[in-house]
Amino acid sequence: MIGSKVTRVVCLAAVAILATSCATGTDSASDPASAQATETTDPNASNAAAGAATDAVSPTVPTSETLATFTEHEVIGVMSVASTDAIARAGFAQLRADNPNVKAFASKLIADHMAALDRLSVLRAPSTGPDPTSALVQREEQVVELDLRTQPNAASFELAYTTAQIGTAAKMIAMIDRALLPSVAHARATRDAVVALRAMYVGHLVKALDTQQRVLRSALTAGTPDTAGGGGGNPGSSLRIAPPHK
């Protein structure tokens, strides 16, 4: 049983590179059926159109392209573990980083993931415990955290942290599209929560990319304040990246 779950997590990690193509939803405005439903005055038809509009904002992944089928409990567990780890990592980033943009990004992650945990806690059954899949996701996050803790200085940490958040957001978007959403297609409340969390991760991916560029810009200016709002970190400091651990 655990072996099969290890295989599922490995497969999900392999599709993280597809997240960029998955980061855009379906454009409901281009759907002729939706436009026709909007023009009718029939209350029943209006309600149907509203439901269709809600469905249109979530990604549609062909069944043949899904990589795993999780239980509803596992989906909630995976998302909860991901948010818990993101909060802990962001809290550490606030302590280690000097760049104000990185600190602001970490603060946003904490606020967003705390709200996500609140929403997921309502859906979690009180008697359920952790599942093996969530434990494996948490183990992967601990590897990233260990790398962050070994960064020799604030500048090196800032680049490592923003890069790690890009990878995490991309992986989560791919996992949601290819496995988590298809697994809760018939559980409306959980499905809506996962769709909302997907939108959160898309926003985090965009913000992480922007923050990473600001960190690099600060490094290029070698301590000169960034007048474009990039944040200079510690005045006089330069980016010194430690060699990868072997």
MORA-V317105 format. One record per helix or strand of 2 or more residues. SS is the DSSP state (h for helix, s for strand). FROM is the first residue (numbers start at 1). TO is the last residue. Records with the same first field share a line. If there is no record, write none. Layout:
# MORA-V317105
SS = FROM-TO  FROM-TO
This chain:
# MORA-V317105
h = 2-14  16-22  28-30  32-39  43-56  63-65  72-96  100-123  132-149  154-183  188-220
